[in-house]
Amino acid sequence: VKDDVQREQLRAQQERDMLQAVGHEILSPLQSLMVLHPNAEDAGHRYVQRMQQAVKVLYGQASPTEALAAATMDVATLDLDAFLAQVASNAHFAGIAHVQYEARGEPVQVRADEFALEDVVTHVLRNADRHRAPSTPISMTLSVDDKTATIAIHNEGPAIDPWIIDRIFEYGVSDAGQAGHRGQGLFVVRTYLAKMGGSVRARNDAGGVTFELAVPRA
């Protein structure tokens, strides 16, 4: 009986964790939709409210790490240059101001899941937004070689502590314990990129931090 009770308690905790994980992934685009549909009489506003309510009642049997690891990618050819230009121009809808990207003006074809890659880039932008020096921009640059396209996202601000820089992509490490943060975003970044055949690393540089997201060329 004791073992059954413990298993039930663990299952209930996993369900709560899953609900919070789902909320974490959905909250940002929902907030952006609310900005785009502020009028209560707008049908779009009503549907966003319905989605917010749905988040409250969702539950799952798996832990957040298992659920994210089980996610499938719809990998296709994507013009990364045009994609990054669009993400930069729309970043303010997600509450991330002063995101800069200078388009190359020529297609850079990669193999990626467009929506998953947007989640990846947005998570890194949010991390940069939390830690950048006030009123400074976040810059995105794109470099390519024969096999890989690399997105460098840089913010001015404090360096990452050396003792944790190699662990920030683990679940529950980055910003965990801070209000509204579960240490999940950078775990999503690494997990999704790995599923697309890519990789990520963080490094301290002069005056700030740079995240490098590598995606395979098409």
C-alpha positions in Angstrom: 0.0 0.0 0.0 2.8 2.4 0.9 4.5 1.7 -2.5 1.2 2.4 -4.3 0.8 5.7 -2.5 4.3 6.7 -3.4 3.7 5.8 -7.0 0.5 7.8 -7.0 2.2 10.8 -5.5 5.0 10.6 -8.1 2.5 10.4 -10.9 0.6 13.4 -9.5 3.9 15.4 -9.3 4.7 14.4 -12.9 1.3 15.6 -14.0 1.9 19.0 -12.3 5.3 19.3 -13.9 3.9 18.5 -17.3 1.2 21.1 -16.9 3.8 23.7 -16.0 6.1 22.6 -18.8 3.2 23.0 -21.3 2.4 26.4 -19.9 6.0 27.4 -20.2 6.1 26.6 -23.9 2.7 28.0 -24.8 2.6 31.2 -22.6 4.9 33.3 -24.8 3.1 32.9 -28.1 -0.2 33.3 -26.3 0.9 36.6 -24.8 2.0 37.8 -28.3 -1.5 36.8 -29.7 -3.1 38.9 -26.9 -1.1 41.9 -28.0 -2.3 41.3 -31.6 -5.9 40.8 -30.5 -6.5 43.3 -27.6 -10.2 43.9 -28.3 -12.5 41.7 -26.2 -15.0 41.8 -29.1 -12.5 40.3 -31.5 -13.0 36.6 -32.2 -9.3 36.1 -32.1 -9.2 37.4 -28.5 -11.8 34.9 -27.5 -9.9 32.0 -29.0 -6.7 33.0 -27.2 -8.6 33.0 -24.0 -9.9 29.5 -24.7 -6.4 28.3 -25.3 -5.3 29.9 -22.0 -8.1 27.9 -20.3 -7.1 24.7 -22.0 -3.5 25.0 -20.6 -5.0 25.0 -17.1 -6.7 21.6 -17.6 -4.0 19.8 -19.6 -2.1 17.0 -17.9 0.3 14.2 -19.0 1.8 11.0 -17.7 5.4 11.9 -18.7 7.8 14.2 -17.1 8.8 17.4 -19.0 12.2 16.0 -20.0 10.5 12.8 -21.3 7.9 14.8 -23.2 10.4 17.1 -24.8 12.7 14.2 -25.7 9.8 12.4 -27.4 8.9 15.5 -29.5 9.1 14.8 -33.3 10.6 17.3 -35.8 9.1 18.1 -39.2 12.5 18.7 -40.8 12.4 20.5 -44.2 14.5 22.9 -46.2 14.4 26.5 -44.8 16.0 29.8 -45.9 17.7 30.7 -42.6 18.6 34.2 -43.7 14.9 35.1 -44.4 13.8 33.2 -41.3 16.2 35.2 -38.9 15.1 38.5 -40.5 11.5 37.6 -39.8 12.2 36.5 -36.2 14.1 39.8 -35.5 11.3 41.9 -36.9 8.6 40.0 -34.9 10.6 39.8 -31.6 8.9 42.9 -30.1 5.6 41.0 -30.3 7.1 38.5 -27.8 8.2 41.3 -25.6 11.9 41.3 -26.7 12.9 44.7 -27.8 16.0 45.9 -29.9 16.8 42.6 -31.6 19.1 43.3 -34.5 19.8 41.2 -37.6 21.5 42.4 -40.8 20.2 40.1 -43.5 22.7 38.7 -45.9 20.4 39.2 -48.8 20.9 35.7 -50.3 19.3 32.4 -49.4 21.0 30.2 -46.8 19.3 26.8 -47.1 19.3 24.6 -44.0 17.5 21.5 -42.8 15.3 22.3 -39.9 11.8 22.3 -38.4 10.7 25.9 -38.8 8.5 26.1 -35.7 10.9 24.2 -33.5 13.8 26.4 -34.6 11.7 29.5 -33.8 11.2 28.1 -30.3 14.9 27.6 -30.0 15.9 31.1 -31.2 13.2 32.7 -29.0 14.4 30.8 -25.9 17.9 32.1 -26.4 16.6 35.6 -27.1 14.6 35.6 -23.9 17.7 34.4 -22.0 19.7 37.2 -23.5 16.9 39.7 -22.7 16.9 38.7 -19.0 20.7 39.2 -18.7 21.6 42.0 -21.0 22.6 45.4 -19.8 19.7 47.9 -19.8 19.0 49.6 -23.2 21.5 47.5 -25.1 20.6 45.6 -28.2 20.7 41.9 -28.8 22.5 41.1 -32.1 22.1 38.0 -34.3 24.6 37.2 -37.0 24.8 34.3 -39.4 27.9 32.5 -40.7 28.2 29.5 -43.0 30.6 26.9 -44.2 30.1 23.9 -46.4 28.2 21.8 -43.9 26.9 24.1 -41.2 25.1 27.4 -40.7 25.8 29.1 -37.4 23.6 31.6 -35.7 25.4 33.8 -33.1 23.2 35.6 -30.6 25.1 38.1 -28.5 24.1 40.3 -25.6 26.1 42.7 -23.5 26.0 42.0 -19.8 27.5 39.8 -17.1 29.5 36.7 -18.0 28.2 33.2 -17.2 29.9 31.7 -14.2 32.6 29.2 -15.4 31.4 26.5 -13.0 28.0 26.4 -14.6 28.6 27.3 -18.3 28.9 23.7 -19.3 25.7 22.7 -17.5 23.3 25.5 -18.4 21.6 23.3 -21.1 20.6 20.7 -18.5 17.0 20.7 -17.3 16.5 22.7 -14.2 19.8 24.5 -14.2 19.5 27.8 -16.1 17.7 30.5 -14.1 15.9 27.7 -12.1 14.4 29.0 -8.9 13.9 32.5 -10.2 10.3 33.7 -10.4 8.5 32.3 -13.4 11.6 30.2 -14.5 12.0 26.4 -14.4 15.4 26.1 -16.0 13.7 24.6 -19.0 14.3 27.0 -21.9 17.9 26.2 -22.6 17.2 22.5 -22.2 14.6 22.9 -25.0 17.2 24.6 -27.1 19.7 21.7 -26.9 17.1 19.0 -27.2 15.4 20.5 -30.3 18.7 21.3 -32.1 20.0 17.8 -31.5 16.8 16.4 -33.1 17.5 18.5 -36.1 21.1 17.4 -36.3 22.4 20.7 -34.8 24.2 21.8 -31.7 24.6 24.7 -29.3 27.3 26.2 -27.1 27.7 29.3 -25.0 30.8 31.3 -24.5 31.8 34.4 -22.6 33.4 37.2 -24.7 34.3 40.8 -24.4 31.5 42.6 -22.6 28.9 39.9 -22.7 27.8 36.4 -23.7 27.3 34.7 -27.1 25.2 31.6 -27.9 26.1 29.8 -31.1 23.4 27.6 -32.7 24.7 25.3 -35.4 22.2 24.0 -38.0 23.1 21.6 -40.9 23.1 23.0 -44.4 20.6 21.6 -46.8 
